[in-house]
Amino acid sequence: MRPEFILQVDADLSRLACSVMVGGDTAVDALKSGLRHLAGVLAMAPFDGLAAVIDTMMRAADVAEAGNEQETLARVDAAWDAWKAGNESTTPAVAASEATSSGSDARVEDDVEALRMDPELSGMFIVEALDHLGTIEASVLALEAAPGDVKLLNDIFRPFHTVKGNSGALGVRTVQELAHRVENLLDLGRSGKLAIGARETDVILKSVDLLTAMITDLQHRLNGDPGQDLEAARLEMMTLVDAAIAQDDTDEPPVVLPNLVAEARADVGGADGRPDLPPSPDGYGGQVVRSGGAPTPPALKRRADDTAAASVKIDTRKLDSLVDMVGELVIVQSIIHEDPALQAVDERLTRNLAQLRRITSDLQRNAMAMRMVPIRQTFQKMARLVRDLSKHSGKQVDLVLSGEDTELDRKVVEDINDPLMHMVRNSIDHGIEDGATRQSRGKSATGRLTLKAYHQGGAIVIEIEDDGGGLNTERIRQKAIAQGLIDANAQLDPSVIHQLIFRPGFSTAQQVTEISGRGVGMDVVRRNIEALRGRIEIQSRPGEGTVFTIRLPLTLAIVDGLVLRSGEQRFVLPTFAIRESLRPLPDHVHTVHGQPRMVQVRNSLIPLVRLAELFGIEDAVENAWEGVVVVIEDEDDHVAVIVDELVGKQEVVIKSLGDAFSTVRGVAGGAILGDGRVGLILDAHGIVAMMQGREAKAA
């Protein structure tokens, strides 16, 4: 009976904590009556040693008042935990006995049924629990850089306490039990009775991983999808937590989590899940620092204190729907503004239409701002990744984060996560040398990896820089020759050779590791970045390191562009891709076989092409001096494009052209223009590539 009794009291305390949190003005009364009721339950229990717990509960009920509810509950929890510790021989049997009697699947099904009792609360619980678990990681990494920091321990303790309380209130026993065990470990650390070192940190992080997987699994089961059996991993994790509490130095087998962890969170490893990382003999292998060298503070406290009272959670689908509707409103407003029937109306209507246009523009800007999120969360995932890879590879690596508050479109933040993870893995595995090699080259034994984000020219720039050995240009060249990618006699610039690492299946790694080296990934990195209308550049210095620079648009929903006309067709060219526009003199145009092929712009010759020629448009101007030449830039490449005229500058809502047109080069999407017609949005990178392909064929 004792295991069931312990579980029941744990659940009652969790429900009481939940009632206090949501009780508002009645929280104190609920706390007092709940404590007195629990004291009565304990008084009737046939177990020894409960007098101290009962006395604590009654005293707490007498002194409870508004403002000290959490402290009162903490004293009661401490007294109850002390009694359970004295009956420790029976406590571990709680999970084992129930798992044996009813089976692991039955326990999870009980949790699912409990969640189905209140779908609305269950949805809130899952979202908030995953949010809380996401904030723990950053605080744990900061704690490793500042051991013994009680404030950080409190920041880690609170989310576990909340998850335990909420899961207990809803009857999710499996989550409650594990969260409670870890909470006990952290409470000992807060009180100074247990030093939280490298071993304890590993246990906490693995517990976060497992709890995330368990809650995600519950979500899958609620949706009718098949679940995974995590009970063995859960029991093993609780054993590890108990061993850490008891300061048992016996080597424990690592907890191997199912692939669900890889689905629940973007973490270490490839497509087949997160590798199991053995403990490091030296403890923590890396340090997360800011540009000034101070440990990264926990994100939860820093952000929540300032914004909690002024923020509200909303389903992202509703937000995306709002942005889409605002986009449609902008299109309709532009059509009305360009309607010839309204051009010659009275002055009053003109003023009203102008006011409508201003309000619509402001509404669009505000709606787009709602989609903008800081890149901080993505950078913090990289902090955990660097920590684990540093320990796994045996390399000491410091991570420097800069520009964490830089904001960009939520969709961009989500999709850039995987490319960043792959490049960070490559930087640690291939770029940064081991400590002995670094010291032999006159470097510090500790490598440095820098993640930096900033705005530049209407785009966001993300830099991944390491101070390793740099790219081995000659090895890349020899590998490319062996694969038939380049001619052995070709004299190529190092920057061109470096771009070969983005070819599918290309790898110069001398051995395959768990981290990287199979030649799978960098081509996917570039493809994913280009799918976001971005590009990636490489700068490498032998013996000094490598910088990968990713340039991305701030948003994927709208683009500021110049509307061009070629024949009867309209095109939109993003303004960030335009260097200049001009009408050249006839003697500035150079022909090849009677066709204009180069134009002189000041002291430079730039390849020249008719936009009509690229897209098969009839009735467009033939000569550059009869129309307008727009100079497009893509990284260091430039192309001059002949169009009939510049119609005007306009912000347009990007529309996908669907899978049927996804392979059309030189086109990034479509837009409905002010006259109601559809205009194609040009892709500068694709146009430059089309020109280079033509030149290669001509040669």
ZARO-113287 format. One record per residue (C-alpha): residue number from 0; x negated, y, z negated. Coordinates in steps of 0.05 Angstrom, whole numbers, plus 32768, in hexadecimal, padded with zeros to 4 digits. Example, Ala and Ser with C-alpha at 12.3 -4.5 7.8 and 13.67 -1.06 7.14 Angstrom:
REM residues 2
REC|0|7F0A|7FA6|7F64
REC|1|7EEF|7FEB|7F71
END
This chain:
REM residues 699
REC|0|8000|8000|8000
REC|1|7FC6|802F|7FF1
REC|2|7FB2|803C|803B
REC|3|7FFA|804D|804D
REC|4|7FFF|807B|8010
REC|5|7FC0|80A0|8024
REC|6|7FDA|80AA|806B
REC|7|801D|80C3|8051
REC|8|7FFE|80F7|8022
REC|9|7FCE|810D|805A
REC|10|800B|8117|8087
REC|11|8032|813D|8051
REC|12|7FF7|816C|8045
REC|13|7FF0|8177|8090
REC|14|803A|8187|8096
REC|15|8035|81B7|805C
REC|16|7FF9|81DA|807C
REC|17|8021|81E0|80BD
REC|18|805D|81FC|8098
REC|19|8031|8230|8076
REC|20|8013|8246|80B9
REC|21|8056|8251|80DA
REC|22|807F|8264|809C
REC|23|8076|82AF|809E
REC|24|8096|82D1|8062
REC|25|80AD|828D|8046
REC|26|8067|826E|8049
REC|27|8059|8276|7FFE
REC|28|809B|8259|7FE9
REC|29|8092|821E|8018
REC|30|804C|8213|7FFC
REC|31|8062|8214|7FB4
REC|32|809D|81E4|7FBE
REC|33|8074|81B6|7FEA
REC|34|803B|81B1|7FB7
REC|35|806C|81A2|7F7E
REC|36|808E|816D|7FA8
REC|37|804B|814C|7FB9
REC|38|8036|814E|7F70
REC|39|8076|8129|7F5F
REC|40|8067|80F4|7F95
REC|41|8021|80EA|7F7A
REC|42|803B|80E5|7F32
REC|43|8065|80A9|7F47
REC|44|802D|8086|7F6D
REC|45|8010|8048|7F4B
REC|46|7FC7|805D|7F53
REC|47|7F92|8074|7F22
REC|48|7F6E|80B7|7F22
REC|49|7FA6|80E1|7F40
REC|50|7FAF|810D|7F02
REC|51|7F79|813E|7F19
REC|52|7F9A|8145|7F5E
REC|53|7FDF|814F|7F3F
REC|54|7FC4|8184|7F0F
REC|55|7FA2|81A9|7F49
REC|56|7FE3|81A8|7F71
REC|57|800C|81C3|7F37
REC|58|7FDA|81FA|7F27
REC|59|7FD6|820C|7F71
REC|60|8022|8211|7F74
REC|61|8021|8241|7F38
REC|62|7FEC|8270|7F54
REC|63|7FFF|826F|7F9E
REC|64|800F|82B4|7FBB
REC|65|8011|82D7|7FFE
REC|66|7FCC|82DA|801C
REC|67|7FAB|82A0|7FF7
REC|68|7FD3|8267|8016
REC|69|7F98|8249|803B
REC|70|7F6A|824D|7FFF
REC|71|7F9F|822B|7FD5
REC|72|7FA7|81F3|8007
REC|73|7F5B|81EC|800C
REC|74|7F56|81DF|7FC0
REC|75|7F8D|81AB|7FC4
REC|76|7F6B|818A|8000
REC|77|7F29|8188|7FDB
REC|78|7F49|8166|7F9E
REC|79|7F6D|8133|7FCA
REC|80|7F2E|8125|7FF2
REC|81|7F07|811B|7FB1
REC|82|7F3A|80E6|7F9B
REC|83|7F36|80C3|7FDE
REC|84|7EEA|80C3|7FDB
REC|85|7EEF|80A0|7F98
REC|86|7F1A|806C|7FB9
REC|87|7EED|8067|7FF6
REC|88|7EEF|801C|7FF9
REC|89|7F37|801E|800F
REC|90|7F34|805C|803B
REC|91|7F11|803E|8078
REC|92|7F44|8006|8077
REC|93|7F7A|8037|808A
REC|94|7F68|8038|80D3
REC|95|7F51|7FF0|80D5
REC|96|7F8F|7FD3|80B4
REC|97|7FBF|7FF8|80E0
REC|98|7F96|7FE9|811E
REC|99|7F96|7F9F|810B
REC|100|7FDF|7F9B|80F8
REC|101|7FFF|7FC2|8130
REC|102|7FC9|7FC6|8166
REC|103|7FA7|8004|8183
REC|104|7FDA|800C|81BB
REC|105|8014|800B|818B
REC|106|7FF4|8043|8162
REC|107|7FEC|806F|81A0
REC|108|8033|8060|81B6
REC|109|804B|8076|8171
REC|110|8025|80B7|817C
REC|111|8045|80C0|81C1
REC|112|808A|80B3|81A4
REC|113|807D|80E6|816E
REC|114|806B|811A|81A3
REC|115|80A9|810A|81CC
REC|116|80D4|811D|8191
REC|117|80C6|8166|819F
REC|118|80AB|8172|81E6
REC|119|80A3|81BD|81DD
REC|120|8079|81B7|819D
REC|121|8053|817D|81BC
REC|122|803F|81A7|81F8
REC|123|8029|81E0|81CB
REC|124|8001|81AF|81A0
REC|125|7FDC|8191|81DB
REC|126|7FCA|81D5|81F9
REC|127|7FB4|81F3|81B7
REC|128|7F8E|81B5|81A0
REC|129|7F65|81B5|81E0
REC|130|7F59|8200|81D9
REC|131|7F41|81F6|8192
REC|132|7F13|81BD|81A5
REC|133|7EF7|81E7|81DD
REC|134|7EE2|821D|81AC
REC|135|7EBE|81ED|817E
REC|136|7E88|81DC|81AF
REC|137|7E6B|8223|81B5
REC|138|7E6A|822A|8169
REC|139|7E46|81E7|8160
REC|140|7E11|81FB|8192
REC|141|7E08|823D|816E
REC|142|7E02|8217|812C
REC|143|7DC8|81EF|8147
REC|144|7DA3|8230|8154
REC|145|7DB5|8249|810E
REC|146|7DBA|820D|80DE
REC|147|7DDC|821B|809C
REC|148|7E06|8255|80B6
REC|149|7E44|824F|808B
REC|150|7E6C|827D|80B8
REC|151|7E5F|8250|80F4
REC|152|7E73|8213|80CA
REC|153|7EB4|8236|80B9
REC|154|7EC0|8245|8102
REC|155|7EB7|81FB|8112
REC|156|7EE0|81E3|80D6
REC|157|7F1E|820D|80E5
REC|158|7F2E|81EF|8129
REC|159|7F26|81A8|810E
REC|160|7F53|81BB|80D4
REC|161|7F88|81D7|8102
REC|162|7F86|819B|8130
REC|163|7F8C|816D|80F4
REC|164|7FC6|8194|80D7
REC|165|7FED|819B|8118
REC|166|7FE3|8152|812B
REC|167|7FF9|813C|80E6
REC|168|8037|8167|80E9
REC|169|804B|8148|812B
REC|170|803A|8101|8115
REC|171|7FFE|80F7|8143
REC|172|7FD9|80CA|8113
REC|173|7F9E|80B5|813D
REC|174|7F89|80FD|814B
REC|175|7F97|8111|8103
REC|176|7F6B|80DB|80E5
REC|177|7F2E|80E9|8110
REC|178|7F34|8135|8108
REC|179|7F3B|812C|80BD
REC|180|7EFB|8102|80B9
REC|181|7ED3|8137|80DE
REC|182|7EF4|816D|80B3
REC|183|7ED9|8149|8075
REC|184|7E94|8149|8093
REC|185|7E97|8193|80A1
REC|186|7EB4|81A3|805D
REC|187|7E77|8183|803D
REC|188|7E4B|81AE|8069
REC|189|7E72|81ED|8055
REC|190|7E6B|81DD|800B
REC|191|7E20|81D1|8012
REC|192|7E25|8188|7FFE
REC|193|7E0E|816F|8043
REC|194|7DDC|818C|8073
REC|195|7DF7|8190|80BA
REC|196|7DBC|817B|80E4
REC|197|7DB2|815E|812A
REC|198|7DD3|811C|8119
REC|199|7E11|813C|80FC
REC|200|7E15|816C|8137
REC|201|7E15|8132|8168
REC|202|7E4D|8111|8141
REC|203|7E76|8151|8142
REC|204|7E6D|815B|818D
REC|205|7E7E|8113|819D
REC|206|7EBB|8119|8171
REC|207|7ED1|8156|8199
REC|208|7EC8|812D|81D9
REC|209|7EF1|80F3|81BD
REC|210|7F28|811F|81A1
REC|211|7F2D|8143|81E4
REC|212|7F32|80FF|8207
REC|213|7F67|80E6|81D6
REC|214|7F93|8124|81DD
REC|215|7F8C|8123|8229
REC|216|7F9F|80D9|8228
REC|217|7FDD|80EA|8200
REC|218|7FEF|811E|8234
REC|219|7FE7|80EA|826B
REC|220|8014|80B9|8246
REC|221|8049|80EF|823A
REC|222|8049|80FB|8285
REC|223|8055|80B1|8292
REC|224|800E|80A4|82AA
REC|225|7FE6|8067|8292
REC|226|7FBA|8074|8255
REC|227|7F77|805A|823E
REC|228|7F66|8032|8200
REC|229|7F3C|8062|81D5
REC|230|7F48|803F|8193
REC|231|7F05|801A|8191
REC|232|7EE0|805B|819F
REC|233|7F0A|807F|816A
REC|234|7EFC|804B|8133
REC|235|7EB2|804B|8145
REC|236|7EB0|8097|8143
REC|237|7ED0|8098|80FE
REC|238|7E9B|8066|80E8
REC|239|7E65|8096|8101
REC|240|7E85|80D0|80DC
REC|241|7E89|80A8|809C
REC|242|7E40|8094|80A4
REC|243|7E2D|80DD|80AD
REC|244|7E54|80F0|806F
REC|245|7E32|80B8|8047
REC|246|7DEE|80CD|8063
REC|247|7DE5|8085|807C
REC|248|7DA6|8083|80A7
REC|249|7DB7|8040|80C6
REC|250|7DB4|8044|8112
REC|251|7DFA|8044|812D
REC|252|7E0C|802E|8174
REC|253|7E1F|8069|81A1
REC|254|7E68|8076|81AB
REC|255|7E77|8067|81F4
REC|256|7EB3|808F|820B
REC|257|7EDE|807A|8247
REC|258|7EDF|80A2|8287
REC|259|7F1A|80CA|826D
REC|260|7EE9|80F8|824A
REC|261|7ECC|810C|828E
REC|262|7F13|811B|82A5
REC|263|7F25|8141|8266
REC|264|7EE9|816F|8267
REC|265|7EB2|8182|8298
REC|266|7E76|8166|8274
REC|267|7E33|8144|827E
REC|268|7E2D|8110|82B5
REC|269|7E42|8101|82FC
REC|270|7E82|80E8|831A
REC|271|7E82|80A8|82F2
REC|272|7E85|80CA|82AE
REC|273|7E5A|80E5|8277
REC|274|7E1B|80BD|8268
REC|275|7E0F|80A8|8220
REC|276|7DD7|80D3|8205
REC|277|7DA8|80B4|81D3
REC|278|7D96|80DD|8195
REC|279|7D58|8107|819C
REC|280|7D20|80F8|816B
REC|281|7D10|8142|8167
REC|282|7D58|8158|815C
REC|283|7D73|818E|8188
REC|284|7D50|8195|81CA
REC|285|7D66|81DA|81E0
REC|286|7D7E|821D|81C7
REC|287|7DB6|8249|81E0
REC|288|7DA1|8291|81DD
REC|289|7DB7|82D3|81FA
REC|290|7D89|8301|8221
REC|291|7D72|8320|81DF
REC|292|7D60|82DC|81C2
REC|293|7D97|82D9|818C
REC|294|7DC1|8299|8186
REC|295|7E02|829B|81AC
REC|296|7E3A|82AB|817B
REC|297|7E7A|8282|817C
REC|298|7EAB|8298|81B1
REC|299|7EE9|8289|8187
REC|300|7EDE|82BD|8152
REC|301|7EC0|82F1|8180
REC|302|7EFB|82F1|81AF
REC|303|7F36|82DD|8184
REC|304|7F2D|8314|8150
REC|305|7F32|834A|8184
REC|306|7F69|832F|81B1
REC|307|7F94|82FF|818A
REC|308|7FC9|8333|8178
REC|309|7FCD|834D|81BF
REC|310|7FCD|830D|81E7
REC|311|8001|82DA|81FC
REC|312|7FFA|8295|821C
REC|313|801D|8289|825D
REC|314|8022|824F|828D
REC|315|7FF0|825B|82C5
REC|316|8023|8244|82F8
REC|317|8050|827E|82E4
REC|318|8015|82AD|82EB
REC|319|8003|8293|8330
REC|320|804C|8299|8345
REC|321|804C|82E1|832D
REC|322|800D|82F2|8354
REC|323|802A|82D1|8393
REC|324|806A|82F9|838C
REC|325|8044|833A|8382
REC|326|801C|8329|83C0
REC|327|805D|8321|83E8
REC|328|8075|8363|83CB
REC|329|8036|8385|83E4
REC|330|8040|8368|842A
REC|331|8088|8380|842D
REC|332|8074|83C5|8413
REC|333|803F|83C9|844A
REC|334|8072|83B6|847F
REC|335|80A2|83EB|8467
REC|336|806A|841F|8466
REC|337|8057|840F|84AE
REC|338|809F|840B|84C8
REC|339|80A5|843E|8501
REC|340|80EE|844B|84EF
REC|341|80D8|846A|84AD
REC|342|80A1|8495|84C9
REC|343|80CD|84D1|84DB
REC|344|80FB|84D2|849E
REC|345|8103|850B|846C
REC|346|80CC|8520|843C
REC|347|80F0|8505|83FF
REC|348|80F1|84BD|8419
REC|349|80A8|84C4|842C
REC|350|8096|84D8|83E5
REC|351|80BE|849D|83C9
REC|352|809D|846C|83F8
REC|353|8058|8487|83E3
REC|354|806B|847F|839A
REC|355|8082|8437|83A8
REC|356|803F|8429|83CA
REC|357|8018|8443|838D
REC|358|8042|841A|835C
REC|359|803B|83DC|8387
REC|360|7FF0|83E4|838B
REC|361|7FEC|83ED|833F
REC|362|8017|83B0|8335
REC|363|7FEB|8387|8363
REC|364|7FAC|839D|833E
REC|365|7FCB|838C|82FB
REC|366|7FE3|8348|8314
REC|367|7F9E|8337|832F
REC|368|7F7E|834E|82EE
REC|369|7FA9|831A|82CA
REC|370|7F86|82E3|82F2
REC|371|7F42|82FD|82DF
REC|372|7F1F|82D7|82A7
REC|373|7ED8|82DC|828A
REC|374|7EA6|82A9|82A1
REC|375|7E92|829E|8258
REC|376|7EB6|825B|8251
REC|377|7E92|823E|828E
REC|378|7E4F|8257|8274
REC|379|7E5D|8237|8230
REC|380|7E69|81F4|8252
REC|381|7E25|81FB|8270
REC|382|7E09|8207|822A
REC|383|7E22|81C3|8214
REC|384|7E08|81A4|8255
REC|385|7DC2|81C2|824B
REC|386|7DC0|81A9|8203
REC|387|7DD2|8162|8216
REC|388|7DA5|815F|8253
REC|389|7D6B|817C|822B
REC|390|7D71|8145|81F7
REC|391|7D7A|810F|822C
REC|392|7D3E|8125|8256
REC|393|7D11|8134|821B
REC|394|7D04|817A|8235
REC|395|7D08|81B8|8209
REC|396|7D35|81EA|822D
REC|397|7D4E|822F|8217
REC|398|7D8E|8247|8238
REC|399|7D96|8292|8241
REC|400|7DDC|82AC|8251
REC|401|7DEA|82F0|826E
REC|402|7E2A|8311|8287
REC|403|7E5A|82E1|8264
REC|404|7E91|8316|8265
REC|405|7E8E|831D|82B1
REC|406|7ED4|8311|82CB
REC|407|7EEB|82EF|830A
REC|408|7F27|82CA|8325
REC|409|7F3F|828F|82FB
REC|410|7F3E|8261|8338
REC|411|7EF6|8274|8346
REC|412|7EE2|8266|82FE
REC|413|7F02|8221|8301
REC|414|7EE3|820E|8343
REC|415|7E9D|8228|8335
REC|416|7E95|81FA|82F8
REC|417|7E7E|81BB|831D
REC|418|7E4B|81DE|834B
REC|419|7E2D|8201|830E
REC|420|7E28|81C0|82E8
REC|421|7E04|819E|8322
REC|422|7DD1|81D6|832A
REC|423|7DC4|81D8|82DF
REC|424|7DB7|818D|82DF
REC|425|7D87|8194|831A
REC|426|7D63|81CE|82F9
REC|427|7D55|81A6|82BA
REC|428|7D47|8163|82DD
REC|429|7D1E|817B|8318
REC|430|7D0C|81C4|830B
REC|431|7CF4|81CA|82C3
REC|432|7CB7|81A0|82B3
REC|433|7CAB|8177|8274
REC|434|7C87|8199|823A
REC|435|7C43|817B|8247
REC|436|7C44|818E|8291
REC|437|7C5A|81D5|8280
REC|438|7C22|81DE|824D
REC|439|7BEE|81C4|827F
REC|440|7C06|81FB|82AE
REC|441|7BFF|8231|8279
REC|442|7C4A|8236|826B
REC|443|7C71|8230|822B
REC|444|7C86|81E8|821B
REC|445|7CCE|8201|8218
REC|446|7CEE|820D|825B
REC|447|7D20|8245|8268
REC|448|7D60|8242|828F
REC|449|7D86|8283|829B
REC|450|7DCF|8289|82AF
REC|451|7DE2|82D0|82C4
REC|452|7E22|82ED|82E0
REC|453|7E2F|8334|82F8
REC|454|7E57|835C|832B
REC|455|7E37|8376|836A
REC|456|7E58|8397|83A6
REC|457|7E9E|837D|839A
REC|458|7E87|8336|838C
REC|459|7E6E|830F|8351
REC|460|7E27|82F4|834F
REC|461|7E13|82B8|8325
REC|462|7DC9|82A8|831E
REC|463|7DAC|8266|8305
REC|464|7D62|8271|82F8
REC|465|7D2E|8241|82DB
REC|466|7CE5|824C|82CC
REC|467|7CD0|8207|82E5
REC|468|7CA2|81F2|831D
REC|469|7CCC|820E|8356
REC|470|7CE1|81E9|8395
REC|471|7CAB|81BF|83B5
REC|472|7CAF|81DC|83FC
REC|473|7C7F|81A9|841B
REC|474|7CA2|816D|83FD
REC|475|7CE5|8188|8416
REC|476|7CC6|8192|845B
REC|477|7CA9|814B|845E
REC|478|7CEB|812D|8447
REC|479|7D10|8155|847D
REC|480|7CE0|813C|84B2
REC|481|7CE8|80F4|849A
REC|482|7D34|80FC|849F
REC|483|7D30|811B|84E4
REC|484|7D4D|815D|84CD
REC|485|7D14|8188|84E8
REC|486|7CDB|817F|851A
REC|487|7C97|8170|84FD
REC|488|7C78|81A9|8525
REC|489|7CAD|81DC|8512
REC|490|7C93|8219|84EE
REC|491|7CCA|822C|84BD
REC|492|7CCE|8262|8489
REC|493|7CCF|8246|8441
REC|494|7D15|8263|8437
REC|495|7D2F|823B|8472
REC|496|7D0E|81FB|8457
REC|497|7D2D|8206|8413
REC|498|7D73|8207|8432
REC|499|7D68|81BF|8447
REC|500|7D77|81A8|8400
REC|501|7DC0|81B6|840F
REC|502|7DC2|8181|8445
REC|503|7DEC|8143|8434
REC|504|7DC3|810B|8414
REC|505|7D83|8135|8410
REC|506|7D59|812B|83D1
REC|507|7D0E|812F|83C3
REC|508|7D15|810F|837E
REC|509|7CE0|80D9|8375
REC|510|7D0F|80B0|8349
REC|511|7D59|80AD|833C
REC|512|7D6E|80C0|82F5
REC|513|7DB0|80C0|82D1
REC|514|7DB2|810B|82DB
REC|515|7DA2|8114|8325
REC|516|7D75|80FF|835E
REC|517|7DA5|80D8|838C
REC|518|7DA9|810F|83C0
REC|519|7DF3|8118|83B2
REC|520|7E0C|815B|839B
REC|521|7DE8|8198|83B7
REC|522|7E0E|8192|83F9
REC|523|7E4E|818E|83D0
REC|524|7E38|81CB|83A8
REC|525|7E31|81F5|83E7
REC|526|7E72|81DB|8404
REC|527|7E98|81EB|83C4
REC|528|7E7A|8231|83C1
REC|529|7E8A|823F|840A
REC|530|7ED1|8227|83FD
REC|531|7ED5|8261|83CB
REC|532|7EBE|8291|8402
REC|533|7E7B|8295|83E0
REC|534|7E33|8286|83F2
REC|535|7DF5|826C|83CF
REC|536|7DAD|8284|83D7
REC|537|7D6A|8268|83BF
REC|538|7D2C|828D|83A8
REC|539|7CF3|8260|8391
REC|540|7CAC|8270|837A
REC|541|7C7A|8236|8376
REC|542|7C67|822A|832E
REC|543|7C95|8262|8314
REC|544|7CDC|8249|831E
REC|545|7D1A|824D|8349
REC|546|7D57|827B|834C
REC|547|7D99|8264|836A
REC|548|7DC6|829F|8379
REC|549|7E10|8294|8384
REC|550|7E3A|82CD|83A1
REC|551|7E85|82C6|8399
REC|552|7EC2|82F3|83A5
REC|553|7EE4|830F|8367
REC|554|7F26|82F2|837C
REC|555|7F41|82C0|83AE
REC|556|7F85|82E1|83B4
REC|557|7F77|8324|83D7
REC|558|7F40|8341|8401
REC|559|7F2E|8389|8412
REC|560|7F23|838A|845D
REC|561|7F1D|83B2|849D
REC|562|7F54|83A3|84D0
REC|563|7F37|839A|8516
REC|564|7F59|8394|8559
REC|565|7F41|836A|8592
REC|566|7F71|8368|85CD
REC|567|7FB6|835F|85AF
REC|568|7F9C|8339|8572
REC|569|7F8E|8355|852C
REC|570|7F57|833C|84FE
REC|571|7F42|834D|84B7
REC|572|7EF8|8351|84A7
REC|573|7EE7|8355|845C
REC|574|7EC5|8396|844C
REC|575|7E8D|8375|8424
REC|576|7E76|8353|8465
REC|577|7E72|8395|848D
REC|578|7E30|83BB|8490
REC|579|7E46|83F2|84C0
REC|580|7E6F|8401|84FE
REC|581|7E5B|842B|853A
REC|582|7E68|8439|8584
REC|583|7E25|842E|85A7
REC|584|7E0C|8451|85E5
REC|585|7E07|8427|8625
REC|586|7DBB|8428|8624
REC|587|7DBA|840B|85DD
REC|588|7DDB|83CA|85F6
REC|589|7DAC|8395|8612
REC|590|7DC6|835F|8641
REC|591|7DB0|8319|8653
REC|592|7DC9|82FF|8696
REC|593|7DF7|833A|8699
REC|594|7E18|832C|8656
REC|595|7E0E|835A|8619
REC|596|7DE5|8333|85E7
REC|597|7DC0|8366|85BB
REC|598|7DCF|83AC|85A1
REC|599|7D9D|83DD|8587
REC|600|7DB0|83FA|8543
REC|601|7D7C|842E|8531
REC|602|7D3A|8406|8534
REC|603|7D58|83C0|8532
REC|604|7D74|8391|8567
REC|605|7DB1|836B|854F
REC|606|7DD3|8331|8573
REC|607|7E13|8349|8595
REC|608|7E53|8323|85A4
REC|609|7E9B|8333|85B8
REC|610|7ECE|831D|8585
REC|611|7EFC|830D|85C0
REC|612|7EC7|82DE|85DB
REC|613|7EC2|82B8|8599
REC|614|7F0E|82AD|8595
REC|615|7F22|82AB|85DE
REC|616|7F4A|82ED|85DE
REC|617|7F5D|830C|8621
REC|618|7F66|8356|8633
REC|619|7F30|836D|8601
REC|620|7EFA|83A1|8610
REC|621|7EBD|8386|8634
REC|622|7E89|83BB|8625
REC|623|7E70|83CD|85E0
REC|624|7E70|8418|85EF
REC|625|7EBA|8414|8601
REC|626|7ECE|83F7|85BE
REC|627|7EB0|83F4|8578
REC|628|7E76|83CA|855F
REC|629|7E7C|83B0|8518
REC|630|7E3B|8397|84F8
REC|631|7E48|835A|84CC
REC|632|7E16|8343|8498
REC|633|7E0F|82FF|8479
REC|634|7DD4|82FB|8449
REC|635|7D99|8310|8475
REC|636|7DBC|8303|84B8
REC|637|7DE0|8338|84E0
REC|638|7E0F|8333|851C
REC|639|7E2F|836D|8543
REC|640|7E76|835E|8558
REC|641|7E9B|8385|858F
REC|642|7EE4|8395|8581
REC|643|7F16|83C4|85A3
REC|644|7F23|83F1|8567
REC|645|7F24|83F8|851C
REC|646|7F6D|83FA|8507
REC|647|7F61|840C|84BE
REC|648|7F4D|83F4|8478
REC|649|7F7F|83C8|8452
REC|650|7F84|839A|8416
REC|651|7FA4|8359|842E
REC|652|7FBF|831C|840B
REC|653|7F99|82DE|8421
REC|654|7FC4|82A6|843D
REC|655|7FAB|8260|844B
REC|656|7FB0|8248|8492
REC|657|7FB9|8200|847D
REC|658|7F91|81C1|848B
REC|659|7F9D|81C6|84D7
REC|660|7F70|8204|84DB
REC|661|7F40|81F4|84A3
REC|662|7F08|81E2|84D4
REC|663|7F0D|8221|84FE
REC|664|7ECB|8245|84F8
REC|665|7EC9|828F|84EC
REC|666|7F0D|8293|84CB
REC|667|7F19|8295|847F
REC|668|7F65|829B|847E
REC|669|7F9F|82C5|8495
REC|670|7FC4|8303|847E
REC|671|8006|8325|848D
REC|672|7FF5|836C|84A3
REC|673|801D|83AC|849A
REC|674|8041|83A4|84DC
REC|675|8058|835E|84C8
REC|676|8027|833A|84F7
REC|677|7FF7|8305|84E1
REC|678|7FAD|8316|84E3
REC|679|7F74|82E5|84DC
REC|680|7F41|82F4|84A5
REC|681|7EFC|82EC|84C1
REC|682|7EC4|82C6|849F
REC|683|7E82|82EB|84A8
REC|684|7E58|82AD|8498
REC|685|7E7F|8284|84CC
REC|686|7E77|82BA|8502
REC|687|7E2C|82BD|84F6
REC|688|7E28|8272|84F9
REC|689|7E4F|8272|853B
REC|690|7E1E|82A5|8558
REC|691|7DE2|827D|8541
REC|692|7E00|823F|8561
REC|693|7E0A|8263|85A3
REC|694|7DC2|827C|85A2
REC|695|7DA8|8236|8594
REC|696|7DCF|821A|85CF
REC|697|7DB7|8252|85FC
REC|698|7D6F|8244|85E9
END
